[in-house]
Amino acid sequence: MEHLTLRKQFQLNFDITFLNHGSFGACPIPVFEDYQHWQKKLEEEPVQFMLHQAPELLKVSREALANYVDCDPIDLVYVPNPTTAMNIVIKSLPLKAGDEILMTDQEYGAINKVWDYYAEKAGAKIVRLKIKLPINSKEETLKQFWSGLSSNTKYVFLSQITSATALIYPAHEICRKAKELGLISIIDGAHVPGHIPLSIHEMQADIYTGTCHKWILSPKGSSFLYATKEMQQIIDPLVISWGYKSPNPSDSLFQDYFGFNGTKDISAYLTTPAALKFLQTFDWETRKESCRTLVKHYYPIVAKLLNSEMLSPLSDDYLGQICSFPINTKEPVALQQLLYKKYKIEIPVTTNGDQHFLRISYQAYNSAQEIEYLMDCLKDIQQTTNYLA
Ligand SMILES: Cc1ncc(COP(=O)(O)O)c(C=O)c1O
């Protein structure tokens, strides 16, 4: 019943079997209260808060986050989400006609669009390497990835954990080789912080973005952009504000540019220390381990039930707390709606290329019984509809 105690720490509707932590996370009550505490402080004295307290509070929160993801706090700024982070970065890159950007065919849809938008404008070429599924080994994946390298490649881009296929890709190895080759490495770690170990310092990515609101359990709209000091020289703010030619410049232009982009509620950013404390108080490392054990137990069982397959070996090298099943359906939208409306299961049916996937997230508030219930419902759907082959 341990998971029930934990479930009560969250605000999720008890009528719903919630197997979709991955999309937007879920914020526990103590962290949400901290969020409201900051909102109240802001409304009690907006001027003092915005002008005098916010900069120092943000610094404290940024330092806590930098310590957690292992980078220099001066190289990290808060942004609302990874899409914003990637817009900032890609718009700033000196892309020119003929340049190539190497990435996989499993990148996140919205961020693919950002790349397409700016690459089309510049006449640059995006090389989306097909990674064969299921993946068998890191070596094989790396070989496939690097087969797209050419003398025009300038940038490599990778989701460290993919969205639709829910796989961990070898970001460390890719960043290391990119460095050797003189390429810029850009990592989308939307699903990484709080989910699998992360040391940006060890990875040596040139650019890294991640969320706090997914697996660190912050309220929605808290994410970060990390950039090496060299990359900071070329990164323009999306919004020019007081940080440009600041009358009181700090010793970091990057911080000046992104510290204040006009009036907004920064309360979600300020909750990082409370969220990290929650993870520690509730011994999240042990709970994450239990989630990974559940993934390894149920991945083959659910795959068999769905006449599907696992997308990787059962190893921490490829799998965290999410796993995806390729499914044979002509009705992905209706299937997801049926799961929600009839069976009260919140679970995503995602698409990558022309393949649909059912993705299960395991968070500490989930139980084995919920997966058993999902399986019963999937059997029922197989027997009573033509949504699943
Ligand atoms: C791999 C990946 N990158 C980026 C994002 C971006 O999220 P947002 O729409 O919040 O910017 C997501 C969201 O789930 C994701 O899975």
The ligand as an ORCA input file, in Angstrom:
! r2SCAN-3c Opt
* xyz 0 1
  C      11.745     14.629    -25.845
  C      10.938     15.855    -25.569
  N      11.454     17.050    -25.876
  C      10.810     18.184    -25.642
  C       9.576     18.182    -25.055
  C       8.991     19.545    -24.939
  O       8.067     19.880    -24.123
  P       7.346     21.318    -24.146
  O       6.210     21.212    -25.105
  O       6.918     21.435    -22.739
  O       8.339     22.332    -24.547
  C       8.972     16.966    -24.687
  C       7.665     16.916    -24.033
  O       7.183     15.927    -23.578
  C       9.684     15.770    -24.969
  O       9.166     14.566    -24.689
*
